Amino acid sequence: MKQFLTLLFRNRLAAAGAVVMVLVLLLALITPLLPLPDPDITNTADRFLPPFTAGHVLGTDHLGRDLLSRLMWGTRLSLAVGIAAAVAAATVGSAIGILAGYFGGRVDNVIMRLVDMLMAFPYILLALAIVAALGPGLLNALIAVAAVNVPFFARNIRGVAVGIAHKEFVDAAKLAGLGHARIILSEILPNVVPVIIIAMSTTIGWMILETAGLSFLGLGSQPPQADLGSMLGEARSALITNPHTSIVPGMMILVIVMAINLLGDGVRDALDPRLRSGALSRPMATTLVAKDRVAQPSVQKGDVLSVNGLQTRFHVKGRVYKAVGGVDFTVKPGECLGIIGESGSGKSVTALSVMGLVASPPGIITGGSVMFDGKDLIGAPYETLRSFRGDRVAYIFQDPLATLHPLYRIGDQLAEAIRCHHTVSRNDARSRAADLLKSVRIPNAENYTKKNCYSYHRLWHKWLCSSGFERSTSSTRFLTYYHRHFSSN
């Protein structure tokens, strides 16, 4: 639970939504304890009083009823109906989806074709048809909203259940002699609960909005009972002359729906196993450097690059993985250095650590120094590293097929890198990009800055090979530092 809350509140928008929803729920819960006037008592002598009138903080409506009291009770009712509809839809829809996904075959085909028939109807029209058949009323509106959302849960949960039903642990449960009900409850359901929670958290807001829509049309809450939708419906005739009667419930609907949606996005991310493992964490602009890092002394003797005692580690769930345990090497002007080692020995992490490109979290540089042009790059400000990246220091990634964007022209991508570091016009950047392609013996370089981009990946590989690099395997990485690349062109 602690980890879930930590991941949830890492998302600031989700945290803001959670705070707002907690406040709204607390107000809804304590509404019966507050000294509010009866929300149904009318007083035509005090009709349409403006906000901040004595005794009526938010004013009154067309019948003189206190808007603050009706807002509090209406919010309480709308939240109860929306949450109840979400629970009902999730329960029924998830049960249908689990059964379809677990049994498969003919059962799956019959159930999902029925679900497809329901999804063929627009949600609001289907809800109107159900309410028309059952009759106006808040309970019937709840049933209608829950019913039209059952297919959504059924289809989502069915997709997850299909994958789980063919897992080895389910086969083992069948071999152990467990019945279908036992397998569904003990093996399938626990694995789909996070998906159910995510789906509920992202649909409660829409269910509140749909219920309010039915009440706005007079098919939900019936007078004198008030919810947010019926308050809007009653106030629409006075929207121009007394807009506060519409703004008050409208703003509450907006706040609730936005808060629930923001919170739902945060819950979805926090329950994602990839986020819990750190795979989806947004990395920092530069690799984090330990405060107690010991910088190794380095003396510049005409070296372009000097790496001394470089140490990089990964901190994952309280465990520390030593990726680079103290690397020393130097690169002189005009020299090409090859770092060779088995897969997982730390070649790529070493190359990425030089310019602070190791993702943090979970990466952290714990020791050593990287001297380039007389400056220690470890712990250097982001602006300093950014001025070097792509200008004086280049990193050629292992997979050339994924380096260039297939939907953009090669000239535009090269020109973009040039303009990030040099104040030149677009045409000058294109010309320089063409000159760079010519310098590595790419024929018809001008065409690659104009033509469409179907052969960019092949061009990139040709560029590497013509520059003296061959396609690298998993056991070889190359560090290349161009000290005079742009200055000489």
C-alpha positions, 0 to 999 in steps of 0.5 A, spaced: 500 500 500 505 504 501 508 503 494 502 504 491 501 511 494 508 513 493 507 511 485 500 515 485 503 521 488 509 521 484 504 524 479 502 531 481 496 531 477 493 525 480 495 527 487 491 533 486 485 529 483 486 525 490 486 531 494 480 534 491 476 527 491 478 526 498 475 533 500 469 532 496 467 525 499 469 528 506 464 534 505 459 529 502 459 524 508 459 530 513 453 533 510 448 530 515 452 533 520 452 540 518 447 546 520 444 547 513 437 548 512 432 543 509 434 543 501 427 542 499 423 547 503 421 553 498 420 560 499 418 564 493 419 571 497 427 569 497 427 566 490 433 568 485 437 571 491 444 572 489 450 569 492 453 571 499 446 574 501 445 573 508 443 566 510 444 564 503 452 563 501 451 561 494 444 564 493 437 561 492 434 558 486 427 559 482 423 556 488 427 560 494 431 554 496 438 554 499 443 552 493 448 551 498 444 546 501 441 543 495 448 542 492 451 538 498 445 534 498 445 533 491 453 532 490 452 526 496 446 523 491 450 524 485 456 520 488 452 515 491 449 513 484 455 514 480 459 509 485 454 504 485 453 504 478 460 503 477 460 497 482 454 494 479 457 495 472 464 492 474 461 486 478 456 484 472 461 486 466 467 482 469 463 476 471 461 476 464 468 477 461 472 472 466 467 466 464 467 468 456 475 468 457 476 462 461 471 457 457 473 460 450 470 456 444 462 457 443 461 460 450 466 465 448 463 466 441 455 467 444 457 471 450 461 476 446 456 477 440 451 479 445 456 484 448 457 486 441 450 487 439 449 492 446 456 496 444 453 497 437 448 502 440 450 509 442 451 509 450 446 515 451 441 512 446 441 505 450 440 508 457 434 513 454 431 506 452 432 503 458 429 508 462 423 509 458 422 502 459 423 502 466 420 509 467 423 515 470 427 515 477 433 515 480 434 507 481 432 506 474 437 511 472 442 507 476 440 501 472 440 504 465 447 507 466 450 500 469 447 496 464 450 500 458 457 500 461 457 492 462 459 491 455 465 495 456 468 491 462 466 485 459 470 486 453 476 489 457 476 483 462 475 478 457 481 480 453 485 479 460 482 473 462 483 469 455 491 470 456 491 468 463 486 462 462 492 459 458 498 460 463 501 454 466 499 455 473 492 454 471 493 448 467 497 446 474 490 447 477 486 443 473 491 437 473 490 438 481 483 436 480 480 443 482 473 445 479 472 451 474 469 455 480 475 454 484 480 456 479 476 462 477 476 465 484 483 463 486 487 463 480 483 468 474 480 473 479 486 475 483 490 476 476 484 481 473 482 485 480 488 490 478 485 491 471 478 491 474 480 497 479 483 501 473 477 500 469 472 503 475 477 508 476 477 511 469 469 510 468 466 513 475 466 520 472 463 518 466 457 514 470 456 520 474 456 525 468 451 520 464 447 520 471 447 527 471 445 527 464 439 523 465 437 527 471 437 533 467 432 531 462 428 529 467 429 521 467 433 521 473 432 524 480 425 527 481 422 533 484 423 535 490 429 530 491 435 534 488 442 531 484 447 535 480 443 533 474 436 535 476 439 542 479 442 544 472 435 542 469 431 546 473 436 552 472 436 552 465 430 557 464 434 562 468 441 561 465 441 568 462 437 572 468 440 568 474 446 564 471 449 562 478 443 557 479 446 553 473 454 555 475 454 552 482 452 545 480 455 545 473 462 547 477 461 541 482 460 536 476 466 539 472 470 539 479 468 532 480 469 529 473 476 532 472 478 530 479 476 522 478 479 522 471 486 525 474 486 520 480 484 514 475 490 516 470 494 515 477 491 509 479 492 506 472 499 508 472 501 506 479 498 499 478 502 498 472 507 493 474 512 496 469 511 502 473 512 499 480 519 496 477 521 502 475 521 501 467 516 507 466 519 512 471 520 518 467 528 519 467 532 525 469 535 530 464 542 527 466 544 521 470 544 522 478 551 523 481 552 520 488 553 525 494 559 521 496 562 520 490 570 520 490 572 523 484 579 520 481 584 525 479 586 526 472 591 529 468 590 532 461 596 530 457 593 532 450 587 527 451 581 528 448 577 524 453 580 521 460 576 516 464 578 514 471 575 510 476 568 510 473 563 507 477 555 506 475 550 502 479 543 501 479 538 501 485 532 497 484 527 496 490 533 496 495 538 492 491 544 495 488 547 492 481 554 494 480 554 495 472 560 499 472 566 497 477 571 502 475 573 503 468 579 507 466 581 509 459 583 515 455 582 517 447 587 521 444 586 526 438 584 522 432 584 515 436 579 510 435 578 506 441 574 499 442 571 497 448 570 489 447 567 484 452 561 479 453 554 481 454 552 485 460 559 487 462 557 494 462 560 497 455 553 500 453 553 503 461 560 506 460 558 509 454 552 512 456 555 514 463 560 519 459 555 524 457 550 522 463 545 519 459 544 513 464 536 513 466 535 515 473 532 512 476 535 507 477 542 509 475 547 513 479 554 514 478 557 513 484 565 514 483 570 516 478 571 522 473 570 523 466 575 529 463 573 532 456 576 538 454 579 540 461 572 539 464 569 534 469 563 531 466 560 527 472 555 532 475 556 537 470 550 542 469 545 540 464 546 546 460 554 544 459 552 536 457 547 539 452 552 543 449 556 537 448 551 532 446 550 531 439 555 537 437 562 535 440 561 528 443 556 523 439 553 516 441 552 511 435 547 507 438 547 499 437 541 498 433 541 503 427 534 501 424 531 504 430 536 511 430 532 515 425 525 516 425 522 513 419 517 518 418 521 524 417 527 526 412 534 525 413 536 532 412 531 534 417 533 530 422 541 532 421 539 539 420 535 539 427 541 537 430 545 542 427 540 548 429 540 545 436 547 547 437 549 553 432 545 559 430 544 558 423 538 558 418 534 552 415 537 552 408 544 553 411 543 547 416 540 543 410 547 545 406 551 543 412 547 536 413 549 535 405 556 536 406 556 531 412 553 526 408 558 527 403 564 527 408 562 520 409 562 518 402 554 518 401 552 519 394 547 524 391 547 527 398 543 533 396 537 528 394 537 525 401 535 532 404 529 532 399 527 526 398 522 522 402 524 517 407 523 510 405 530 508 405 533 512 411 535 506 415 539 503 409 542 510 409 544 510 416 547 503 416 551 505 410 553 511 413 556 507 419 560 502 414 563 508 410 565 511 417 569 505 418 564 502 423 561 495 422 554 493 425 556 491 432 554 485 435 551 484 442 559 483 445 562 489 442 560 497 443 564 503 440 565 509 443 567 515 438 568 522 439 568 527 434 572 533 437 572 537 430 566 535 427 562 541 426 568 546 427 571 544 421 565 544 416 
